[in-house]
Amino acid sequence: MNTDEIIARINELSAKNRSVGLTEAETEERASLRAEYVCRFRESLRAGLDSIYYIGDDGKEHKLKRKK
């Protein structure tokens, strides 16, 4: 399932929750889909940040280092 499909399914379940409510299985599905979405978002953000370089005072490119 790609990210767009995950978001669409989360939105469907949220709309159903507001209108008629969710079953136990649907509530669990929504929670697992949200967790999957957050995981993918974090991976994407980390990949983007890992590809950032900056130009130092010496004029050379330097890779950003992670804070610990």
DSSP file (Angstrom, degrees, kcal/mol; ACC not computed):
  #  RESIDUE AA STRUCTURE BP1 BP2  ACC     N-H-->O    O-->H-N    N-H-->O    O-->H-N    TCO  KAPPA ALPHA  PHI   PSI    X-CA   Y-CA   Z-CA
    1    1 A M              0   0    0      0, 0.0     2,-0.1     0, 0.0     0, 0.0   0.000 360.0 360.0 360.0 127.6    0.0    0.0    0.0
    2    2 A N     >  -     0   0    0      1,-0.1     4,-2.1     4,-0.0     3,-0.2  -0.327 360.0 -98.7 -85.0 173.7    1.5    3.3   -1.0
    3    3 A T  H  > S+     0   0    0      1,-0.2     4,-2.6     2,-0.2     5,-0.2   0.869 121.1  53.8 -62.2 -40.0    1.3    6.5    1.1
    4    4 A D  H  > S+     0   0    0      1,-0.2     4,-2.3     2,-0.2    -1,-0.2   0.897 110.0  47.8 -63.3 -39.2   -1.6    8.0   -0.8
    5    5 A E  H  > S+     0   0    0      2,-0.2     4,-2.3     1,-0.2    -1,-0.2   0.877 110.7  51.9 -68.1 -37.3   -3.7    4.8   -0.3
    6    6 A I  H  X S+     0   0    0     -4,-2.1     4,-2.5     2,-0.2    -2,-0.2   0.938 111.3  46.8 -63.2 -46.6   -2.8    4.8    3.4
    7    7 A I  H  X S+     0   0    0     -4,-2.6     4,-2.5     1,-0.2    -2,-0.2   0.912 111.9  50.7 -62.4 -42.9   -3.9    8.5    3.8
    8    8 A A  H  X S+     0   0    0     -4,-2.3     4,-2.2    -5,-0.2    -1,-0.2   0.915 111.8  47.0 -61.9 -42.9   -7.1    7.8    1.9
    9    9 A R  H  X S+     0   0    0     -4,-2.3     4,-2.5     2,-0.2    -2,-0.2   0.898 111.1  51.3 -68.0 -39.9   -8.0    4.8    4.1
   10   10 A I  H  X S+     0   0    0     -4,-2.5     4,-2.4     1,-0.2    -1,-0.2   0.922 111.1  49.0 -60.6 -43.2   -7.2    6.7    7.3
   11   11 A N  H  X S+     0   0    0     -4,-2.5     4,-2.4     2,-0.2    -2,-0.2   0.894 109.9  51.3 -64.5 -40.1   -9.5    9.5    6.1
   12   12 A E  H  X S+     0   0    0     -4,-2.2     4,-2.4     1,-0.2    -2,-0.2   0.939 112.4  45.9 -60.8 -46.9  -12.3    7.0    5.3
   13   13 A L  H  X S+     0   0    0     -4,-2.5     4,-2.2     1,-0.2    -2,-0.2   0.873 112.1  51.2 -66.5 -36.8  -12.0    5.5    8.7
   14   14 A S  H  X S+     0   0    0     -4,-2.4     4,-1.9     2,-0.2    -1,-0.2   0.907 110.7  48.4 -66.4 -41.0  -12.0    8.9   10.4
   15   15 A A  H  X S+     0   0    0     -4,-2.4     4,-1.7     1,-0.2    -2,-0.2   0.912 112.3  48.9 -64.7 -41.5  -15.1   10.0    8.5
   16   16 A K  H  X>S+     0   0    0     -4,-2.4     4,-2.5     1,-0.2     5,-2.3   0.887 108.0  54.9 -64.6 -38.0  -16.8    6.8    9.4
   17   17 A N  H  <5S+     0   0    0     -4,-2.2    -1,-0.2     1,-0.2    -2,-0.2   0.889 109.1  47.5 -62.3 -39.1  -15.8    7.2   13.1
   18   18 A R  H  <5S+     0   0    0     -4,-1.9    -1,-0.2    -5,-0.1    -2,-0.2   0.831 120.8  37.1 -70.5 -31.4  -17.4   10.7   13.1
   19   19 A S  H  <5S-     0   0    0     -4,-1.7    -2,-0.2    -5,-0.1    -3,-0.2   0.956 140.8  -9.6 -89.2 -56.5  -20.6    9.5   11.5
   20   20 A V  T  <5S-     0   0    0     -4,-2.5    -3,-0.2     1,-0.2    -2,-0.1   0.540  96.6-111.1-123.4 -10.7  -21.5    6.0   12.8
   21   21 A G      < -     0   0    0     -5,-2.3     2,-0.3    -6,-0.2    -1,-0.2  -0.165  30.2 -88.9  97.3 164.6  -18.4    4.8   14.8
   22   22 A L        -     0   0    0     -5,-0.1     2,-0.1    -2,-0.1    -9,-0.0  -0.820  27.2-122.7-115.1 151.8  -15.9    2.1   14.2
   23   23 A T     >  -     0   0    0     -2,-0.3     4,-2.3     1,-0.1     5,-0.2  -0.357  38.7-100.6 -78.8 170.8  -15.7   -1.5   15.1
   24   24 A E  H  > S+     0   0    0      1,-0.2     4,-2.1     2,-0.2     5,-0.2   0.905 124.4  50.3 -59.5 -43.1  -12.8   -2.8   17.2
   25   25 A A  H  > S+     0   0    0      1,-0.2     4,-2.3     2,-0.2    -1,-0.2   0.887 110.6  48.9 -64.6 -40.0  -11.1   -4.2   14.1
   26   26 A E  H  > S+     0   0    0      2,-0.2     4,-2.7     1,-0.2    -1,-0.2   0.878 109.1  52.9 -68.7 -37.3  -11.4   -0.9   12.2
   27   27 A T  H  X S+     0   0    0     -4,-2.3     4,-2.0     2,-0.2    -2,-0.2   0.915 111.5  46.2 -62.9 -42.8  -10.0    1.0   15.2
   28   28 A E  H  X S+     0   0    0     -4,-2.1     4,-2.4     2,-0.2    -2,-0.2   0.889 111.8  51.7 -65.9 -39.9   -7.0   -1.3   15.3
   29   29 A E  H  X S+     0   0    0     -4,-2.3     4,-2.6     2,-0.2    -2,-0.2   0.923 109.6  49.6 -62.6 -44.2   -6.6   -0.9   11.5
   30   30 A R  H  X S+     0   0    0     -4,-2.7     4,-2.3     1,-0.2    -2,-0.2   0.905 111.3  49.4 -62.3 -41.7   -6.7    2.9   11.8
   31   31 A A  H  X S+     0   0    0     -4,-2.0     4,-2.1     2,-0.2    -1,-0.2   0.904 112.7  46.7 -64.6 -41.4   -4.1    2.8   14.5
   32   32 A S  H  X S+     0   0    0     -4,-2.4     4,-2.3     2,-0.2    -2,-0.2   0.880 112.2  50.5 -70.0 -36.5   -1.8    0.6   12.5
   33   33 A L  H  X S+     0   0    0     -4,-2.6     4,-2.5     2,-0.2    -2,-0.2   0.899 110.3  49.9 -66.4 -39.9   -2.2    2.7    9.4
   34   34 A R  H  X S+     0   0    0     -4,-2.3     4,-2.5     2,-0.2    -2,-0.2   0.916 111.0  49.3 -63.5 -42.5   -1.4    5.9   11.4
   35   35 A A  H  X S+     0   0    0     -4,-2.1     4,-2.2     1,-0.2    -2,-0.2   0.905 111.5  49.3 -63.3 -41.6    1.7    4.2   12.8
   36   36 A E  H  X S+     0   0    0     -4,-2.3     4,-2.4     2,-0.2    -2,-0.2   0.909 111.1  50.0 -63.2 -42.6    2.8    3.1    9.3
   37   37 A Y  H  X S+     0   0    0     -4,-2.5     4,-2.5     2,-0.2    -2,-0.2   0.925 111.1  48.1 -62.5 -45.5    2.3    6.6    8.0
   38   38 A V  H  X S+     0   0    0     -4,-2.5     4,-2.5     2,-0.2    -1,-0.2   0.899 111.1  51.7 -62.5 -41.0    4.3    8.2   10.8
   39   39 A C  H  X S+     0   0    0     -4,-2.2     4,-2.3     2,-0.2    -2,-0.2   0.932 112.0  45.5 -61.3 -47.1    7.1    5.7   10.2
   40   40 A R  H  X S+     0   0    0     -4,-2.4     4,-2.3     2,-0.2    -2,-0.2   0.883 111.6  53.0 -64.4 -38.8    7.3    6.4    6.5
   41   41 A F  H  X S+     0   0    0     -4,-2.5     4,-2.5     2,-0.2    -2,-0.2   0.927 110.0  47.5 -62.5 -45.4    7.1   10.2    7.1
   42   42 A R  H  X S+     0   0    0     -4,-2.5     4,-2.8     2,-0.2     5,-0.2   0.911 111.3  50.7 -62.9 -43.1   10.1   10.0    9.5
   43   43 A E  H  X S+     0   0    0     -4,-2.3     4,-2.4     1,-0.2    -1,-0.2   0.913 112.0  47.7 -60.8 -42.4   12.1    7.8    7.1
   44   44 A S  H  X S+     0   0    0     -4,-2.3     4,-2.2     2,-0.2    -2,-0.2   0.909 112.5  48.6 -65.0 -42.8   11.4   10.3    4.3
   45   45 A L  H  X S+     0   0    0     -4,-2.5     4,-2.5     2,-0.2    -2,-0.2   0.922 111.9  48.9 -64.3 -44.9   12.4   13.3    6.5
   46   46 A R  H  X S+     0   0    0     -4,-2.8     4,-2.7     1,-0.2    -2,-0.2   0.913 110.3  51.3 -61.6 -42.6   15.6   11.6    7.7
   47   47 A A  H  X S+     0   0    0     -4,-2.4     4,-0.8     1,-0.2    -1,-0.2   0.902 111.4  48.3 -61.7 -40.7   16.5   10.7    4.1
   48   48 A G  H >< S+     0   0    0     -4,-2.2     3,-0.5     1,-0.2    -2,-0.2   0.916 113.7  45.7 -65.2 -43.2   16.0   14.4    3.1
   49   49 A L  H >< S+     0   0    0     -4,-2.5     3,-1.4     1,-0.2    15,-0.2   0.858 107.9  57.7 -69.2 -34.6   18.0   15.7    6.0
   50   50 A D  H 3< S+     0   0    0     -4,-2.7    -1,-0.2     1,-0.3    -2,-0.2   0.713 102.8  55.4 -68.2 -19.0   20.8   13.2    5.4
   51   51 A S  T << S+     0   0    0     -4,-0.8     2,-0.4    -3,-0.5    -1,-0.3   0.356  84.1 109.9 -95.0   6.4   21.2   14.5    1.8
   52   52 A I    <   -     0   0    0     -3,-1.4    12,-1.6    -4,-0.1     2,-0.3  -0.687  42.7-179.4 -88.5 132.3   21.8   18.1    2.9
   53   53 A Y  E     -A   63   0A   0     -2,-0.4     2,-0.3    10,-0.2    10,-0.2  -0.912   9.1-156.3-121.5 153.0   25.2   19.6    2.6
   54   54 A Y  E     -A   62   0A   0      8,-2.7     8,-2.8    -2,-0.3     2,-0.6  -0.929  21.3-116.5-127.8 157.1   26.3   23.1    3.5
   55   55 A I  E     -A   61   0A   0     -2,-0.3     6,-0.2     6,-0.2     8,-0.0  -0.828  35.0-150.1 -93.8 118.3   29.1   25.3    2.3
   56   56 A G    >   -     0   0    0      4,-2.6     3,-1.9    -2,-0.6    -1,-0.0  -0.139  33.6 -92.0 -79.5 178.5   31.6   26.0    5.1
   57   57 A D  T 3  S+     0   0    0      1,-0.3    -1,-0.1     2,-0.1    -2,-0.0   0.756 126.3  61.2 -62.6 -24.2   33.7   29.1    5.6
   58   58 A D  T 3  S-     0   0    0      2,-0.2    -1,-0.3     1,-0.0     3,-0.1   0.507 116.9-113.6 -82.0  -3.3   36.5   27.3    3.7
   59   59 A G  S <  S+     0   0    0     -3,-1.9     2,-0.2     1,-0.3    -2,-0.1   0.486  77.8 120.2  86.6   3.9   34.2   27.1    0.6
   60   60 A K        -     0   0    0      1,-0.0    -4,-2.6    -6,-0.0    -1,-0.3  -0.672  68.5-106.3-101.1 155.9   33.9   23.3    0.7
   61   61 A E  E     -A   55   0A   0     -2,-0.2     2,-0.4    -6,-0.2    -6,-0.2  -0.613  35.8-170.4 -79.2 137.8   30.8   21.2    1.0
   62   62 A H  E     -A   54   0A   0     -8,-2.8    -8,-2.7    -2,-0.3     2,-0.3  -0.990  20.6-124.6-129.4 139.2   30.2   19.6    4.4
   63   63 A K  E     -A   53   0A   0     -2,-0.4   -10,-0.2   -10,-0.2     2,-0.1  -0.587  33.3-107.9 -80.0 142.0   27.6   17.0    5.3
   64   64 A L        -     0   0    0    -12,-1.6     2,-0.4    -2,-0.3    -1,-0.1  -0.432  32.9-139.2 -65.8 142.5   25.3   17.8    8.2
   65   65 A K        -     0   0    0     -2,-0.1     2,-0.2    -3,-0.0    -1,-0.0  -0.832  16.7-113.5-105.1 145.6   26.1   15.7   11.3
   66   66 A R        -     0   0    0     -2,-0.4     2,-0.2     1,-0.1    -1,-0.0  -0.517  26.3-125.1 -75.4 141.0   23.4   14.2   13.5
   67   67 A K              0   0    0     -2,-0.2    -1,-0.1     1,-0.1     0, 0.0  -0.580 360.0 360.0 -78.9 149.2   23.0   15.5   17.0
   68   68 A K              0   0    0     -2,-0.2    -1,-0.1     0, 0.0    -2,-0.0   0.396 360.0 360.0-109.4 360.0   23.2   12.9   19.7
